[in-house]
Amino acid sequence: MKKRMTDQQEFEIMKLVLDKFLWLGFGIIAFGVYKMIAQSIANGLYYVIIGAALLILFTILIIKEYEVIT
């Protein structure tokens, strides 16, 4: 028989998973800044935009998943 998780347990697991994706987004942005300094601004700007889009995407997912309905 499967055991159901409480809302708090589910939230804690989701926080652990999303933390990794947030690190990934900031890592991509940092790599883009490095590329901007080392090569050209246009080349690094693509990475910065992709990293920012990733962070925005996961922010939207968090808000939709854990929207508090009162």
mmCIF file of the N, C-alpha and C atoms, coordinates in Angstrom:
data_MODEL
# 
_entry.id   MODEL 
# 
loop_
_atom_site.group_PDB 
_atom_site.id 
_atom_site.type_symbol 
_atom_site.label_atom_id 
_atom_site.label_alt_id 
_atom_site.label_comp_id 
_atom_site.label_asym_id 
_atom_site.label_entity_id 
_atom_site.label_seq_id 
_atom_site.pdbx_PDB_ins_code 
_atom_site.Cartn_x 
_atom_site.Cartn_y 
_atom_site.Cartn_z 
_atom_site.occupancy 
_atom_site.B_iso_or_equiv 
_atom_site.pdbx_formal_charge 
_atom_site.auth_seq_id 
_atom_site.auth_comp_id 
_atom_site.auth_asym_id 
_atom_site.auth_atom_id 
_atom_site.pdbx_PDB_model_num 
ATOM 1   N N  . MET A 1 1  ? 0.839  -1.172 0.000   1.00 0.00 ? 1  MET A N  1 
ATOM 2   C CA . MET A 1 1  ? 0.000  0.000  0.000   1.00 0.00 ? 1  MET A CA 1 
ATOM 3   C C  . MET A 1 1  ? 0.892  1.245  0.000   1.00 0.00 ? 1  MET A C  1 
ATOM 4   N N  . LYS A 1 2  ? 0.589  2.177  -0.878  1.00 0.00 ? 2  LYS A N  1 
ATOM 5   C CA . LYS A 1 2  ? 1.377  3.394  -0.981  1.00 0.00 ? 2  LYS A CA 1 
ATOM 6   C C  . LYS A 1 2  ? 0.976  4.371  0.113   1.00 0.00 ? 2  LYS A C  1 
ATOM 7   N N  . LYS A 1 3  ? 1.995  5.061  0.601   1.00 0.00 ? 3  LYS A N  1 
ATOM 8   C CA . LYS A 1 3  ? 1.769  6.051  1.644   1.00 0.00 ? 3  LYS A CA 1 
ATOM 9   C C  . LYS A 1 3  ? 1.709  7.436  1.005   1.00 0.00 ? 3  LYS A C  1 
ATOM 10  N N  . ARG A 1 4  ? 0.719  8.230  1.355   1.00 0.00 ? 4  ARG A N  1 
ATOM 11  C CA . ARG A 1 4  ? 0.582  9.583  0.810   1.00 0.00 ? 4  ARG A CA 1 
ATOM 12  C C  . ARG A 1 4  ? 1.453  10.549 1.595   1.00 0.00 ? 4  ARG A C  1 
ATOM 13  N N  . MET A 1 5  ? 2.057  11.486 0.888   1.00 0.00 ? 5  MET A N  1 
ATOM 14  C CA . MET A 1 5  ? 2.853  12.513 1.554   1.00 0.00 ? 5  MET A CA 1 
ATOM 15  C C  . MET A 1 5  ? 1.947  13.651 1.988   1.00 0.00 ? 5  MET A C  1 
ATOM 16  N N  . THR A 1 6  ? 2.341  14.287 3.062   1.00 0.00 ? 6  THR A N  1 
ATOM 17  C CA . THR A 1 6  ? 1.609  15.474 3.487   1.00 0.00 ? 6  THR A CA 1 
ATOM 18  C C  . THR A 1 6  ? 2.014  16.631 2.584   1.00 0.00 ? 6  THR A C  1 
ATOM 19  N N  . ASP A 1 7  ? 1.259  17.711 2.653   1.00 0.00 ? 7  ASP A N  1 
ATOM 20  C CA . ASP A 1 7  ? 1.590  18.890 1.852   1.00 0.00 ? 7  ASP A CA 1 
ATOM 21  C C  . ASP A 1 7  ? 2.967  19.434 2.228   1.00 0.00 ? 7  ASP A C  1 
ATOM 22  N N  . GLN A 1 8  ? 3.288  19.390 3.513   1.00 0.00 ? 8  GLN A N  1 
ATOM 23  C CA . GLN A 1 8  ? 4.590  19.889 3.966   1.00 0.00 ? 8  GLN A CA 1 
ATOM 24  C C  . GLN A 1 8  ? 5.732  19.032 3.422   1.00 0.00 ? 8  GLN A C  1 
ATOM 25  N N  . GLN A 1 9  ? 5.585  17.718 3.431   1.00 0.00 ? 9  GLN A N  1 
ATOM 26  C CA . GLN A 1 9  ? 6.620  16.832 2.897   1.00 0.00 ? 9  GLN A CA 1 
ATOM 27  C C  . GLN A 1 9  ? 6.795  17.039 1.397   1.00 0.00 ? 9  GLN A C  1 
ATOM 28  N N  . GLU A 1 10 ? 5.702  17.182 0.695   1.00 0.00 ? 10 GLU A N  1 
ATOM 29  C CA . GLU A 1 10 ? 5.762  17.416 -0.747  1.00 0.00 ? 10 GLU A CA 1 
ATOM 30  C C  . GLU A 1 10 ? 6.461  18.737 -1.045  1.00 0.00 ? 10 GLU A C  1 
ATOM 31  N N  . PHE A 1 11 ? 6.168  19.757 -0.246  1.00 0.00 ? 11 PHE A N  1 
ATOM 32  C CA . PHE A 1 11 ? 6.782  21.069 -0.427  1.00 0.00 ? 11 PHE A CA 1 
ATOM 33  C C  . PHE A 1 11 ? 8.288  21.004 -0.170  1.00 0.00 ? 11 PHE A C  1 
ATOM 34  N N  . GLU A 1 12 ? 8.713  20.274 0.844   1.00 0.00 ? 12 GLU A N  1 
ATOM 35  C CA . GLU A 1 12 ? 10.141 20.156 1.152   1.00 0.00 ? 12 GLU A CA 1 
ATOM 36  C C  . GLU A 1 12 ? 10.892 19.462 0.016   1.00 0.00 ? 12 GLU A C  1 
ATOM 37  N N  . ILE A 1 13 ? 10.320 18.432 -0.564  1.00 0.00 ? 13 ILE A N  1 
ATOM 38  C CA . ILE A 1 13 ? 10.956 17.737 -1.686  1.00 0.00 ? 13 ILE A CA 1 
ATOM 39  C C  . ILE A 1 13 ? 11.016 18.652 -2.905  1.00 0.00 ? 13 ILE A C  1 
ATOM 40  N N  . MET A 1 14 ? 9.938  19.393 -3.148  1.00 0.00 ? 14 MET A N  1 
ATOM 41  C CA . MET A 1 14 ? 9.912  20.323 -4.278  1.00 0.00 ? 14 MET A CA 1 
ATOM 42  C C  . MET A 1 14 ? 10.972 21.408 -4.100  1.00 0.00 ? 14 MET A C  1 
ATOM 43  N N  . LYS A 1 15 ? 11.175 21.879 -2.881  1.00 0.00 ? 15 LYS A N  1 
ATOM 44  C CA . LYS A 1 15 ? 12.209 22.884 -2.622  1.00 0.00 ? 15 LYS A CA 1 
ATOM 45  C C  . LYS A 1 15 ? 13.593 22.343 -2.955  1.00 0.00 ? 15 LYS A C  1 
ATOM 46  N N  . LEU A 1 16 ? 13.857 21.099 -2.599  1.00 0.00 ? 16 LEU A N  1 
ATOM 47  C CA . LEU A 1 16 ? 15.162 20.503 -2.893  1.00 0.00 ? 16 LEU A CA 1 
ATOM 48  C C  . LEU A 1 16 ? 15.401 20.397 -4.395  1.00 0.00 ? 16 LEU A C  1 
ATOM 49  N N  . VAL A 1 17 ? 14.383 20.001 -5.125  1.00 0.00 ? 17 VAL A N  1 
ATOM 50  C CA . VAL A 1 17 ? 14.509 19.861 -6.579  1.00 0.00 ? 17 VAL A CA 1 
ATOM 51  C C  . VAL A 1 17 ? 14.655 21.230 -7.242  1.00 0.00 ? 17 VAL A C  1 
ATOM 52  N N  . LEU A 1 18 ? 13.837 22.181 -6.846  1.00 0.00 ? 18 LEU A N  1 
ATOM 53  C CA . LEU A 1 18 ? 13.877 23.499 -7.470  1.00 0.00 ? 18 LEU A CA 1 
ATOM 54  C C  . LEU A 1 18 ? 15.159 24.240 -7.140  1.00 0.00 ? 18 LEU A C  1 
ATOM 55  N N  . ASP A 1 19 ? 15.739 23.967 -5.985  1.00 0.00 ? 19 ASP A N  1 
ATOM 56  C CA . ASP A 1 19 ? 17.008 24.589 -5.630  1.00 0.00 ? 19 ASP A CA 1 
ATOM 57  C C  . ASP A 1 19 ? 18.079 24.236 -6.655  1.00 0.00 ? 19 ASP A C  1 
ATOM 58  N N  . LYS A 1 20 ? 18.076 23.008 -7.124  1.00 0.00 ? 20 LYS A N  1 
ATOM 59  C CA . LYS A 1 20 ? 19.058 22.586 -8.130  1.00 0.00 ? 20 LYS A CA 1 
ATOM 60  C C  . LYS A 1 20 ? 18.840 23.315 -9.456  1.00 0.00 ? 20 LYS A C  1 
ATOM 61  N N  . PHE A 1 21 ? 17.588 23.498 -9.840  1.00 0.00 ? 21 PHE A N  1 
ATOM 62  C CA . PHE A 1 21 ? 17.308 24.209 -11.087 1.00 0.00 ? 21 PHE A CA 1 
ATOM 63  C C  . PHE A 1 21 ? 17.662 25.689 -10.982 1.00 0.00 ? 21 PHE A C  1 
ATOM 64  N N  . LEU A 1 22 ? 17.485 26.272 -9.803  1.00 0.00 ? 22 LEU A N  1 
ATOM 65  C CA . LEU A 1 22 ? 17.875 27.665 -9.620  1.00 0.00 ? 22 LEU A CA 1 
ATOM 66  C C  . LEU A 1 22 ? 19.390 27.817 -9.709  1.00 0.00 ? 22 LEU A C  1 
ATOM 67  N N  . TRP A 1 23 ? 20.130 26.873 -9.140  1.00 0.00 ? 23 TRP A N  1 
ATOM 68  C CA . TRP A 1 23 ? 21.581 26.904 -9.277  1.00 0.00 ? 23 TRP A CA 1 
ATOM 69  C C  . TRP A 1 23 ? 21.984 26.775 -10.741 1.00 0.00 ? 23 TRP A C  1 
ATOM 70  N N  . LEU A 1 24 ? 21.281 25.938 -11.477 1.00 0.00 ? 24 LEU A N  1 
ATOM 71  C CA . LEU A 1 24 ? 21.565 25.767 -12.901 1.00 0.00 ? 24 LEU A CA 1 
ATOM 72  C C  . LEU A 1 24 ? 21.342 27.081 -13.653 1.00 0.00 ? 24 LEU A C  1 
ATOM 73  N N  . GLY A 1 25 ? 20.241 27.760 -13.366 1.00 0.00 ? 25 GLY A N  1 
ATOM 74  C CA . GLY A 1 25 ? 19.948 29.035 -14.022 1.00 0.00 ? 25 GLY A CA 1 
ATOM 75  C C  . GLY A 1 25 ? 21.009 30.081 -13.732 1.00 0.00 ? 25 GLY A C  1 
ATOM 76  N N  . PHE A 1 26 ? 21.398 30.200 -12.463 1.00 0.00 ? 26 PHE A N  1 
ATOM 77  C CA . PHE A 1 26 ? 22.427 31.175 -12.115 1.00 0.00 ? 26 PHE A CA 1 
ATOM 78  C C  . PHE A 1 26 ? 23.789 30.775 -12.675 1.00 0.00 ? 26 PHE A C  1 
ATOM 79  N N  . GLY A 1 27 ? 24.046 29.481 -12.774 1.00 0.00 ? 27 GLY A N  1 
ATOM 80  C CA . GLY A 1 27 ? 25.294 29.027 -13.382 1.00 0.00 ? 27 GLY A CA 1 
ATOM 81  C C  . GLY A 1 27 ? 25.370 29.402 -14.853 1.00 0.00 ? 27 GLY A C  1 
ATOM 82  N N  . ILE A 1 28 ? 24.261 29.261 -15.559 1.00 0.00 ? 28 ILE A N  1 
ATOM 83  C CA . ILE A 1 28 ? 24.223 29.640 -16.979 1.00 0.00 ? 28 ILE A CA 1 
ATOM 84  C C  . ILE A 1 28 ? 24.421 31.142 -17.129 1.00 0.00 ? 28 ILE A C  1 
ATOM 85  N N  . ILE A 1 29 ? 23.810 31.923 -16.240 1.00 0.00 ? 29 ILE A N  1 
ATOM 86  C CA . ILE A 1 29 ? 23.990 33.377 -16.289 1.00 0.00 ? 29 ILE A CA 1 
ATOM 87  C C  . ILE A 1 29 ? 25.452 33.740 -16.015 1.00 0.00 ? 29 ILE A C  1 
ATOM 88  N N  . ALA A 1 30 ? 26.061 33.104 -15.021 1.00 0.00 ? 30 ALA A N  1 
ATOM 89  C CA . ALA A 1 30 ? 27.466 33.385 -14.704 1.00 0.00 ? 30 ALA A CA 1 
ATOM 90  C C  . ALA A 1 30 ? 28.373 33.011 -15.876 1.00 0.00 ? 30 ALA A C  1 
ATOM 91  N N  . PHE A 1 31 ? 28.082 31.893 -16.533 1.00 0.00 ? 31 PHE A N  1 
ATOM 92  C CA . PHE A 1 31 ? 28.861 31.499 -17.703 1.00 0.00 ? 31 PHE A CA 1 
ATOM 93  C C  . PHE A 1 31 ? 28.698 32.532 -18.818 1.00 0.00 ? 31 PHE A C  1 
ATOM 94  N N  . GLY A 1 32 ? 27.487 33.058 -18.969 1.00 0.00 ? 32 GLY A N  1 
ATOM 95  C CA . GLY A 1 32 ? 27.250 34.096 -19.966 1.00 0.00 ? 32 GLY A CA 1 
ATOM 96  C C  . GLY A 1 32 ? 28.030 35.363 -19.677 1.00 0.00 ? 32 GLY A C  1 
ATOM 97  N N  . VAL A 1 33 ? 28.107 35.741 -18.400 1.00 0.00 ? 33 VAL A N  1 
ATOM 98  C CA . VAL A 1 33 ? 28.891 36.926 -18.030 1.00 0.00 ? 33 VAL A CA 1 
ATOM 99  C C  . VAL A 1 33 ? 30.369 36.682 -18.320 1.00 0.00 ? 33 VAL A C  1 
ATOM 100 N N  . TYR A 1 34 ? 30.844 35.474 -18.028 1.00 0.00 ? 34 TYR A N  1 
ATOM 101 C CA . TYR A 1 34 ? 32.232 35.131 -18.352 1.00 0.00 ? 34 TYR A CA 1 
ATOM 102 C C  . TYR A 1 34 ? 32.478 35.238 -19.858 1.00 0.00 ? 34 TYR A C  1 
ATOM 103 N N  . LYS A 1 35 ? 31.542 34.708 -20.661 1.00 0.00 ? 35 LYS A N  1 
ATOM 104 C CA . LYS A 1 35 ? 31.688 34.776 -22.123 1.00 0.00 ? 35 LYS A CA 1 
ATOM 105 C C  . LYS A 1 35 ? 31.672 36.224 -22.603 1.00 0.00 ? 35 LYS A C  1 
ATOM 106 N N  . MET A 1 36 ? 30.864 37.068 -21.936 1.00 0.00 ? 36 MET A N  1 
ATOM 107 C CA . MET A 1 36 ? 30.829 38.484 -22.311 1.00 0.00 ? 36 MET A CA 1 
ATOM 108 C C  . MET A 1 36 ? 32.189 39.142 -22.085 1.00 0.00 ? 36 MET A C  1 
ATOM 109 N N  . ILE A 1 37 ? 32.829 38.787 -20.974 1.00 0.00 ? 37 ILE A N  1 
ATOM 110 C CA . ILE A 1 37 ? 34.127 39.379 -20.657 1.00 0.00 ? 37 ILE A CA 1 
ATOM 111 C C  . ILE A 1 37 ? 35.220 38.790 -21.542 1.00 0.00 ? 37 ILE A C  1 
ATOM 112 N N  . ALA A 1 38 ? 35.213 37.479 -21.723 1.00 0.00 ? 38 ALA A N  1 
ATOM 113 C CA . ALA A 1 38 ? 36.288 36.804 -22.447 1.00 0.00 ? 38 ALA A CA 1 
ATOM 114 C C  . ALA A 1 38 ? 36.177 36.968 -23.959 1.00 0.00 ? 38 ALA A C  1 
ATOM 115 N N  . GLN A 1 39 ? 34.954 36.941 -24.485 1.00 0.00 ? 39 GLN A N  1 
ATOM 116 C CA . GLN A 1 39 ? 34.793 37.007 -25.936 1.00 0.00 ? 39 GLN A CA 1 
ATOM 117 C C  . GLN A 1 39 ? 34.036 38.283 -26.296 1.00 0.00 ? 39 GLN A C  1 
ATOM 118 N N  . SER A 1 40 ? 32.864 38.129 -26.840 1.00 0.00 ? 40 SER A N  1 
ATOM 119 C CA . SER A 1 40 ? 32.089 39.307 -27.223 1.00 0.00 ? 40 SER A CA 1 
ATOM 120 C C  . SER A 1 40 ? 30.824 39.398 -26.380 1.00 0.00 ? 40 SER A C  1 
ATOM 121 N N  . ILE A 1 41 ? 30.296 40.594 -26.296 1.00 0.00 ? 41 ILE A N  1 
ATOM 122 C CA . ILE A 1 41 ? 29.089 40.816 -25.500 1.00 0.00 ? 41 ILE A CA 1 
ATOM 123 C C  . ILE A 1 41 ? 27.909 40.062 -26.099 1.00 0.00 ? 41 ILE A C  1 
ATOM 124 N N  . ALA A 1 42 ? 27.790 40.060 -27.408 1.00 0.00 ? 42 ALA A N  1 
ATOM 125 C CA . ALA A 1 42 ? 26.660 39.379 -28.054 1.00 0.00 ? 42 ALA A CA 1 
ATOM 126 C C  . ALA A 1 42 ? 26.701 37.874 -27.803 1.00 0.00 ? 42 ALA A C  1 
ATOM 127 N N  . ASN A 1 43 ? 27.886 37.303 -27.814 1.00 0.00 ? 43 ASN A N  1 
ATOM 128 C CA . ASN A 1 43 ? 28.029 35.860 -27.601 1.00 0.00 ? 43 ASN A CA 1 
ATOM 129 C C  . ASN A 1 43 ? 27.607 35.476 -26.184 1.00 0.00 ? 43 ASN A C  1 
ATOM 130 N N  . GLY A 1 44 ? 28.005 36.253 -25.195 1.00 0.00 ? 44 GLY A N  1 
ATOM 131 C CA . GLY A 1 44 ? 27.650 35.954 -23.814 1.00 0.00 ? 44 GLY A CA 1 
ATOM 132 C C  . GLY A 1 44 ? 26.226 36.313 -23.471 1.00 0.00 ? 44 GLY A C  1 
ATOM 133 N N  . LEU A 1 45 ? 25.675 37.284 -24.183 1.00 0.00 ? 45 LEU A N  1 
ATOM 134 C CA . LEU A 1 45 ? 24.313 37.735 -23.898 1.00 0.00 ? 45 LEU A CA 1 
ATOM 135 C C  . LEU A 1 45 ? 23.297 36.627 -24.147 1.00 0.00 ? 45 LEU A C  1 
ATOM 136 N N  . TYR A 1 46 ? 23.561 35.768 -25.106 1.00 0.00 ? 46 TYR A N  1 
ATOM 137 C CA . TYR A 1 46 ? 22.647 34.649 -25.365 1.00 0.00 ? 46 TYR A CA 1 
ATOM 138 C C  . TYR A 1 46 ? 22.541 33.739 -24.141 1.00 0.00 ? 46 TYR A C  1 
ATOM 139 N N  . TYR A 1 47 ? 23.675 33.461 -23.507 1.00 0.00 ? 47 TYR A N  1 
ATOM 140 C CA . TYR A 1 47 ? 23.661 32.616 -22.309 1.00 0.00 ? 47 TYR A CA 1 
ATOM 141 C C  . TYR A 1 47 ? 22.933 33.302 -21.157 1.00 0.00 ? 47 TYR A C  1 
ATOM 142 N N  . VAL A 1 48 ? 23.137 34.601 -21.013 1.00 0.00 ? 48 VAL A N  1 
ATOM 143 C CA . VAL A 1 48 ? 22.457 35.342 -19.948 1.00 0.00 ? 48 VAL A CA 1 
ATOM 144 C C  . VAL A 1 48 ? 20.949 35.309 -20.165 1.00 0.00 ? 48 VAL A C  1 
ATOM 145 N N  . ILE A 1 49 ? 20.512 35.488 -21.392 1.00 0.00 ? 49 ILE A N  1 
ATOM 146 C CA . ILE A 1 49 ? 19.076 35.465 -21.699 1.00 0.00 ? 49 ILE A CA 1 
ATOM 147 C C  . ILE A 1 49 ? 18.497 34.075 -21.454 1.00 0.00 ? 49 ILE A C  1 
ATOM 148 N N  . ILE A 1 50 ? 19.214 33.035 -21.850 1.00 0.00 ? 50 ILE A N  1 
ATOM 149 C CA . ILE A 1 50 ? 18.735 31.666 -21.619 1.00 0.00 ? 50 ILE A CA 1 
ATOM 150 C C  . ILE A 1 50 ? 18.642 31.376 -20.125 1.00 0.00 ? 50 ILE A C  1 
ATOM 151 N N  . GLY A 1 51 ? 19.635 31.792 -19.354 1.00 0.00 ? 51 GLY A N  1 
ATOM 152 C CA . GLY A 1 51 ? 19.605 31.589 -17.908 1.00 0.00 ? 51 GLY A CA 1 
ATOM 153 C C  . GLY A 1 51 ? 18.457 32.334 -17.254 1.00 0.00 ? 51 GLY A C  1 
ATOM 154 N N  . ALA A 1 52 ? 18.218 33.573 -17.686 1.00 0.00 ? 52 ALA A N  1 
ATOM 155 C CA . ALA A 1 52 ? 17.109 34.352 -17.136 1.00 0.00 ? 52 ALA A CA 1 
ATOM 156 C C  . ALA A 1 52 ? 15.765 33.722 -17.509 1.00 0.00 ? 52 ALA A C  1 
ATOM 157 N N  . ALA A 1 53 ? 15.644 33.242 -18.741 1.00 0.00 ? 53 ALA A N  1 
ATOM 158 C CA . ALA A 1 53 ? 14.399 32.586 -19.162 1.00 0.00 ? 53 ALA A CA 1 
ATOM 159 C C  . ALA A 1 53 ? 14.152 31.327 -18.340 1.00 0.00 ? 53 ALA A C  1 
ATOM 160 N N  . LEU A 1 54 ? 15.206 30.581 -18.046 1.00 0.00 ? 54 LEU A N  1 
ATOM 161 C CA . LEU A 1 54 ? 15.080 29.379 -17.216 1.00 0.00 ? 54 LEU A CA 1 
ATOM 162 C C  . LEU A 1 54 ? 14.597 29.738 -15.813 1.00 0.00 ? 54 LEU A C  1 
ATOM 163 N N  . LEU A 1 55 ? 15.158 30.791 -15.236 1.00 0.00 ? 55 LEU A N  1 
ATOM 164 C CA . LEU A 1 55 ? 14.725 31.222 -13.904 1.00 0.00 ? 55 LEU A CA 1 
ATOM 165 C C  . LEU A 1 55 ? 13.272 31.689 -13.914 1.00 0.00 ? 55 LEU A C  1 
ATOM 166 N N  . ILE A 1 56 ? 12.873 32.422 -14.933 1.00 0.00 ? 56 ILE A N  1 
ATOM 167 C CA . ILE A 1 56 ? 11.484 32.888 -15.034 1.00 0.00 ? 56 ILE A CA 1 
ATOM 168 C C  . ILE A 1 56 ? 10.538 31.705 -15.206 1.00 0.00 ? 56 ILE A C  1 
ATOM 169 N N  . LEU A 1 57 ? 10.923 30.743 -16.026 1.00 0.00 ? 57 LEU A N  1 
ATOM 170 C CA . LEU A 1 57 ? 10.096 29.555 -16.232 1.00 0.00 ? 57 LEU A CA 1 
ATOM 171 C C  . LEU A 1 57 ? 9.852  28.815 -14.921 1.00 0.00 ? 57 LEU A C  1 
ATOM 172 N N  . PHE A 1 58 ? 10.895 28.596 -14.149 1.00 0.00 ? 58 PHE A N  1 
ATOM 173 C CA . PHE A 1 58 ? 10.722 27.873 -12.895 1.00 0.00 ? 58 PHE A CA 1 
ATOM 174 C C  . PHE A 1 58 ? 10.003 28.710 -11.842 1.00 0.00 ? 58 PHE A C  1 
ATOM 175 N N  . THR A 1 59 ? 10.121 30.024 -11.903 1.00 0.00 ? 59 THR A N  1 
ATOM 176 C CA . THR A 1 59 ? 9.336  30.875 -11.007 1.00 0.00 ? 59 THR A CA 1 
ATOM 177 C C  . THR A 1 59 ? 7.853  30.730 -11.311 1.00 0.00 ? 59 THR A C  1 
ATOM 178 N N  . ILE A 1 60 ? 7.506  30.707 -12.578 1.00 0.00 ? 60 ILE A N  1 
ATOM 179 C CA . ILE A 1 60 ? 6.101  30.518 -12.972 1.00 0.00 ? 60 ILE A CA 1 
ATOM 180 C C  . ILE A 1 60 ? 5.602  29.154 -12.523 1.00 0.00 ? 60 ILE A C  1 
ATOM 181 N N  . LEU A 1 61 ? 6.431  28.119 -12.687 1.00 0.00 ? 61 LEU A N  1 
ATOM 182 C CA . LEU A 1 61 ? 6.032  26.782 -12.244 1.00 0.00 ? 61 LEU A CA 1 
ATOM 183 C C  . LEU A 1 61 ? 5.807  26.731 -10.736 1.00 0.00 ? 61 LEU A C  1 
ATOM 184 N N  . ILE A 1 62 ? 6.662  27.383 -9.975  1.00 0.00 ? 62 ILE A N  1 
ATOM 185 C CA . ILE A 1 62 ? 6.500  27.406 -8.520  1.00 0.00 ? 62 ILE A CA 1 
ATOM 186 C C  . ILE A 1 62 ? 5.203  28.102 -8.146  1.00 0.00 ? 62 ILE A C  1 
ATOM 187 N N  . ILE A 1 63 ? 4.929  29.233 -8.756  1.00 0.00 ? 63 ILE A N  1 
ATOM 188 C CA . ILE A 1 63 ? 3.719  29.995 -8.431  1.00 0.00 ? 63 ILE A CA 1 
ATOM 189 C C  . ILE A 1 63 ? 2.479  29.195 -8.790  1.00 0.00 ? 63 ILE A C  1 
ATOM 190 N N  . LYS A 1 64 ? 2.472  28.545 -9.952  1.00 0.00 ? 64 LYS A N  1 
ATOM 191 C CA . LYS A 1 64 ? 1.295  27.759 -10.350 1.00 0.00 ? 64 LYS A CA 1 
ATOM 192 C C  . LYS A 1 64 ? 1.102  26.533 -9.467  1.00 0.00 ? 64 LYS A C  1 
ATOM 193 N N  . GLU A 1 65 ? 2.208  25.896 -9.067  1.00 0.00 ? 65 GLU A N  1 
ATOM 194 C CA . GLU A 1 65 ? 2.117  24.668 -8.276  1.00 0.00 ? 65 GLU A CA 1 
ATOM 195 C C  . GLU A 1 65 ? 1.688  24.938 -6.837  1.00 0.00 ? 65 GLU A C  1 
ATOM 196 N N  . TYR A 1 66 ? 2.189  26.015 -6.268  1.00 0.00 ? 66 TYR A N  1 
ATOM 197 C CA . TYR A 1 66 ? 1.940  26.271 -4.851  1.00 0.00 ? 66 TYR A CA 1 
ATOM 198 C C  . TYR A 1 66 ? 1.152  27.550 -4.619  1.00 0.00 ? 66 TYR A C  1 
ATOM 199 N N  . GLU A 1 67 ? 0.254  27.853 -5.509  1.00 0.00 ? 67 GLU A N  1 
ATOM 200 C CA . GLU A 1 67 ? -0.600 29.024 -5.338  1.00 0.00 ? 67 GLU A CA 1 
ATOM 201 C C  . GLU A 1 67 ? -1.560 28.755 -4.185  1.00 0.00 ? 67 GLU A C  1 
ATOM 202 N N  . VAL A 1 68 ? -1.550 29.657 -3.222  1.00 0.00 ? 68 VAL A N  1 
ATOM 203 C CA . VAL A 1 68 ? -2.392 29.492 -2.040  1.00 0.00 ? 68 VAL A CA 1 
ATOM 204 C C  . VAL A 1 68 ? -3.776 30.032 -2.357  1.00 0.00 ? 68 VAL A C  1 
ATOM 205 N N  . ILE A 1 69 ? -4.757 29.171 -2.249  1.00 0.00 ? 69 ILE A N  1 
ATOM 206 C CA . ILE A 1 69 ? -6.140 29.555 -2.513  1.00 0.00 ? 69 ILE A CA 1 
ATOM 207 C C  . ILE A 1 69 ? -6.830 29.727 -1.171  1.00 0.00 ? 69 ILE A C  1 
ATOM 208 N N  . THR A 1 70 ? -7.301 30.943 -0.913  1.00 0.00 ? 70 THR A N  1 
ATOM 209 C CA . THR A 1 70 ? -7.977 31.195 0.368   1.00 0.00 ? 70 THR A CA 1 
ATOM 210 C C  . THR A 1 70 ? -9.435 31.478 0.164   1.00 0.00 ? 70 THR A C  1 
# 
